[in-house]
């Protein structure tokens, strides 16, 4: 669903006919942020989706998806800043180009 959302957003902007719309989309803050925490989204989304489905018995699928998406971003953000960023900082110090 997330991939379909971003694909639709990019297609919509491209159809508007604005020049240089792709670089503008790719530099958008939300996409940049999503790229930064994308590994956490990839790792944690199945777990979060299952917990949301079991903890909150919501009948509305759209509401359940929005709630799951919020918690996936939250967990991925916490994972990035509390865990991943430390290793990424170490990598920059240890690897010489």
C-alpha positions, 0 to 999 in steps of 0.5 A: 500500500505504501508503494502504491501511494508513492507511485500514485503521488509521483504519477499525479505530479508527473501528469500535471506537466510541471518541468523538473517535477521528479527532482522536486518529488525526490527531494521532498522532506517526507520522501527523504525521511522515509528513505532514512528510516526505510530499513526500519519500515522494512523490518518492523512493518509485519510485526506492527501490522499484526499487533495493530490488527490484534490489539485494536479490533477495528472494523474500518480497514482504512483506519486500521491501515492509517493507524498501522502506518503511523506506528510503523513510522514511529517504531522505525524512527525510534529504531533509527535514532536509538539503534541504527544511527549509532552504527551508521556514525561508527561506519563513517568513522571507521571507513576511509574513502 
